[in-house]
Amino acid sequence: MRNVLITGAAGGLGQAMVKKFVDEGDYVFAADLSTEALKNLEVIFPEKVTAIELDVTNSQSVQEAIDSICQNHELHVVVNNAGIQHRDKIEDFPEEKWDLLQNVMLKGPFLITKYVFPYMKKQNYGRIVNISSVHGEMATPEKVAYVAAKHGVIGLTRVAALEGAEYGITVNAVLPGPVKTPLLVKQLDDLVQNEGMSEAEALKAIVYPKQAMERFITAEEIADSVYFISSKHATGITGEMLSVSGGM
Ligand SMILES: NC(=O)c1ccc[n+]([C@@H]2O[C@H](COP(=O)([O-])OP(=O)(O)OC[C@H]3O[C@@H](n4cnc5c(N)ncnc54)[C@H](O)[C@@H]3O)[C@@H](O)[C@H]2O)c1
């Protein structure tokens, strides 16, 4: 049994990841902004999940959460999954939204890595999985902060992989394609309501036109890949980007 920390665990992908790790026999510290939404995970998976209140943008919050876990347990796997979206043309993009997206999706994984690395180095074992996106390697208009942050996550992953290697730590990124979670549904709804698009047109605009499989990816498909890349079947893999996008 391994101990696993998943951020953004109350969200669409996060919940699927919690289920996958628990199903595989692991213990999960499920972290999100509020423990309210995590309570049902504790109920569904009794004695397999602990809900943790954690704001990944806040250094003190990150340090306290990691210290509280690591003072009593070894922490084997960390999944940096928390994320948010905001769409606007660059000239209209609010500066505070730029800062927020960078803080949640780039500074957050940096802070978690910074505070978890000393514990993982000491135990000579660690698996860090950073959730980037197909937007870590491609661009869509009006997503400047998201695309920049997700490209940044790839840089963070590569440096952390180099620094972790001699201590038995692997660091990889999973790049999801379109998954129908609240994060994506909100964008679809905005396009339907504000731009007068039909849902089919919104899907075409959001569910990127160049996807070979022409379908949503499921949260379970992402969770399976996150599990795989942190598992004993992936011990030789570090600093890699695993696109789970249906061929984008
Ligand atoms: N859904 C997709 O199509 C898709 C595609 C590519 C990448 N991703 C990435 O997958 C990850 C999960 O996305 P999702 O679709 O499950 O979104 P979601 O909106 O369902 O869940 C995101 C979770 O992150 C949490 N969160 C936000 N700010 C936080 C903070 N400061 N501290 C801690 N938690 C915070 C939210 O409360 C929420 O529970 C994100 O990093 C997202 O960018 C999603």
The ligand as a Gaussian input file, in Angstrom:
#p B3LYP/6-31G(d) Opt

LIG

0 1
 N      -11.326000      18.597000     -18.191000
 C      -10.509000      18.670000     -19.203000
 O      -10.905000      18.555000     -20.370000
 C       -9.021000      18.862000     -18.976000
 C       -8.181000      18.819000     -20.089000
 C       -6.808000      19.001000     -19.900000
 C       -6.310000      19.216000     -18.625000
 N       -7.161000      19.264000     -17.568000
 C       -6.563000      19.524000     -16.254000
 O       -6.953000      18.516000     -15.335000
 C       -6.951000      19.062000     -13.991000
 C       -8.277000      18.736000     -13.319000
 O       -9.310000      19.381000     -14.051000
 P      -10.850000      18.969000     -13.984000
 O      -11.327000      18.924000     -15.371000
 O      -11.046000      17.823000     -13.068000
 O      -11.435000      20.322000     -13.328000
 P      -12.476000      20.539000     -12.144000
 O      -12.882000      21.975000     -12.239000
 O      -13.539000      19.493000     -12.159000
 O      -11.574000      20.308000     -10.840000
 C      -10.513000      21.158000     -10.479000
 C      -10.398000      21.153000      -8.960000
 O       -9.290000      21.985000      -8.583000
 C       -9.662000      22.645000      -7.375000
 N       -8.857000      23.851000      -7.145000
 C       -8.931000      25.040000      -7.812000
 N       -8.099000      25.928000      -7.257000
 C       -7.467000      25.299000      -6.221000
 C       -6.484000      25.699000      -5.267000
 N       -6.009000      26.962000      -5.243000
 N       -6.063000      24.783000      -4.357000
 C       -6.571000      23.519000      -4.360000
 N       -7.505000      23.087000      -5.230000
 C       -7.946000      23.973000      -6.144000
 C      -11.133000      22.968000      -7.571000
 O      -11.776000      23.260000      -6.326000
 C      -11.645000      21.716000      -8.248000
 O      -12.152000      20.769000      -7.319000
 C       -6.675000      20.556000     -14.142000
 O       -5.308000      20.810000     -13.904000
 C       -7.019000      20.824000     -15.601000
 O       -6.338000      21.925000     -16.128000
 C       -8.504000      19.090000     -17.706000

